[in-house]
Amino acid sequence: MELFQVILAGVLGTVLMTAFSYFLSKVRSRQFKEPKLLNMILRRSSHEHMNPSNNSFIGWVVHFSIGIILMTLFYLFHLIFSFRISFLSIFLYGIITGAMAILSWHLMFYISPRPPDVNLNEFYIQLFIAHVLFAAGAIAFIM
């Protein structure tokens, strides 16, 4: 698999995951939109030079960059450990990335001086499911 394919898989997985988050945000009338939340956290940080609006491209760039990095890590693990890409490996990777995402967001909310007002239980559940969808969407492109 070439680098371009890995990057494209990361982008496609992130698109699927983000579409799910935006859909659920609308249906539940909750804030689950990761790019917007990233912008809110950056704006409320103590760094005055970083002041993006809620809809700034910065949150989108960070969000999609993380998706590409996660897909690149999956591919590197695949090369190093020589496992077969299967439904099980995809599902396990989705679980792992979902758990990592929950820990990462929890840390961001914790260290933020004024974290966004988010129902954390619902956010973490949707985030976990979104990362399983990320893995499925990204790997489906590769297979």
KOLSETI-969725 format. One record per residue (C-alpha): residue in three letters; z, x, y. Coordinates in steps of 0.1 Angstrom, whole numbers, padded with zeros to 4 digits, always signed. Example, Ala and Ser with C-alpha at 12.3 -4.5 7.8 and 13.67 -1.06 7.14 Angstrom:
<kolmars>
ALA+0078+0123-0045
SER+0071+0137-0011
</kolmars>
This chain:
<kolmars>
MET+0000+0000+0000
GLU-0009+0014+0034
LEU+0012+0015+0065
PHE-0010-0012+0082
GLN-0004-0035+0053
VAL+0034-0029+0055
ILE+0034-0036+0092
LEU+0013-0067+0088
ALA+0036-0080+0060
GLY+0066-0074+0083
VAL+0050-0093+0111
LEU+0040-0122+0088
GLY+0074-0124+0073
THR+0090-0124+0107
VAL+0066-0152+0119
LEU+0076-0173+0089
MET+0113-0167+0094
THR+0111-0173+0132
ALA+0091-0205+0127
PHE+0119-0217+0103
SER+0146-0208+0129
TYR+0128-0226+0157
PHE+0122-0256+0135
LEU+0158-0258+0125
SER+0169-0252+0161
LYS+0149-0282+0172
VAL+0160-0305+0142
ARG+0197-0296+0145
SER+0197-0293+0184
ARG+0214-0259+0180
GLN+0205-0224+0193
PHE+0191-0205+0163
LYS+0162-0188+0181
GLU+0168-0151+0174
PRO+0145-0137+0202
LYS+0163-0159+0228
LEU+0197-0150+0215
LEU+0188-0113+0216
ASN+0178-0116+0253
MET+0211-0135+0260
ILE+0231-0107+0244
LEU+0212-0080+0262
ARG+0215-0098+0296
ARG+0253-0103+0291
SER+0259-0067+0281
SER+0276-0043+0305
HIS+0243-0025+0312
GLU+0231-0039+0345
HIS+0196-0024+0341
MET+0189-0045+0311
ASN+0186-0081+0325
PRO+0160-0100+0305
SER+0155-0138+0309
ASN+0161-0160+0279
ASN+0123-0160+0272
SER+0116-0123+0279
PHE+0093-0104+0256
ILE+0121-0079+0250
GLY+0139-0102+0225
TRP+0105-0108+0208
VAL+0098-0070+0206
VAL+0132-0063+0192
HIS+0130-0091+0167
PHE+0096-0082+0153
SER+0104-0045+0153
ILE+0134-0052+0130
GLY+0111-0073+0108
ILE+0087-0043+0105
ILE+0115-0019+0098
LEU+0130-0042+0071
MET+0096-0044+0054
THR+0091-0006+0057
LEU+0125-0002+0040
PHE+0115-0025+0012
TYR+0084-0005+0006
LEU+0103+0028+0007
PHE+0128+0015-0018
HIS+0098+0003-0040
LEU+0084+0038-0039
ILE+0116+0057-0045
PHE+0130+0035-0073
SER+0096+0024-0088
PHE+0106-0012-0093
ARG+0080-0039-0099
ILE+0075-0063-0070
SER+0084-0096-0085
PHE+0100-0129-0076
LEU+0134-0115-0085
SER+0130-0083-0063
ILE+0118-0105-0034
PHE+0147-0129-0038
LEU+0172-0100-0040
TYR+0157-0083-0010
GLY+0160-0116+0010
ILE+0196-0119+0000
ILE+0203-0083+0010
THR+0185-0086+0044
GLY+0202-0120+0050
ALA+0236-0104+0044
MET+0227-0074+0066
ALA+0215-0098+0093
ILE+0247-0118+0093
LEU+0268-0086+0096
SER+0246-0074+0124
TRP+0247-0106+0144
HIS+0284-0109+0138
LEU+0289-0074+0152
MET+0266-0082+0182
PHE+0286-0114+0190
TYR+0319-0096+0186
ILE+0310-0067+0209
SER+0293-0088+0235
PRO+0315-0094+0265
ARG+0302-0130+0268
PRO+0285-0139+0235
PRO+0262-0170+0235
ASP+0278-0203+0226
VAL+0265-0206+0190
ASN+0280-0225+0160
LEU+0284-0194+0139
ASN+0287-0211+0105
GLU+0254-0230+0110
PHE+0237-0200+0125
TYR+0247-0177+0097
ILE+0236-0202+0070
GLN+0202-0206+0086
LEU+0199-0169+0092
PHE+0205-0162+0055
ILE+0179-0187+0045
ALA+0155-0174+0071
HIS+0157-0139+0057
VAL+0150-0151+0022
LEU+0119-0168+0037
PHE+0111-0135+0055
ALA+0111-0116+0023
ALA+0091-0142+0005
GLY+0065-0144+0033
ALA+0062-0107+0037
ILE+0059-0099+0000
ALA+0036-0128-0007
PHE+0011-0111+0016
ILE+0014-0078-0003
MET+0010-0094-0037
</kolmars>
